[in-house]
């Protein structure tokens, strides 16, 4: 028996056995953290896409630019798989309007008369699908709706 080391040959494999017992738990936790981060990424991307598209649509003379509103949503939502079929654009007269006018869908790319104070409302729908399908999860639909008020021909001061 060697002197000085103080280790028995039987204890050398103990570290490997402990790692083999703990490794699946560590990897499962790591996988869970990655999936939750992916879920938050998709949700945040959908929310930002709807917000930026409605902001673009309410800005100066962009409320009649259907393709520009869609491009604003798609450019930010591309990583979450958002395309034209996931975007709904509506014009309403305010939060109490029960009949908003759906615009920019299909062949309808023109807007009716828009007045000062009307709102552009953009709804973006995305879906979350886990990276590693351990079980059969259906895609989780994520939706975000954002509205911005159209302000045009605002006179400030006496002139």
Secondary structure by P-SEA (a helix, b strand, c coil): ccccccccccccaaaaaaaaaaaaaaaaaaaaaaaaaaaaaaaaaaaaaaaaaaaaaacccccccaaaaaaaaaaaacccccccccbbbbbccccccccccccccccccccccccccbbbbbbbbbbbbbccccccccbbbbbbbbbbbbbcccccccc
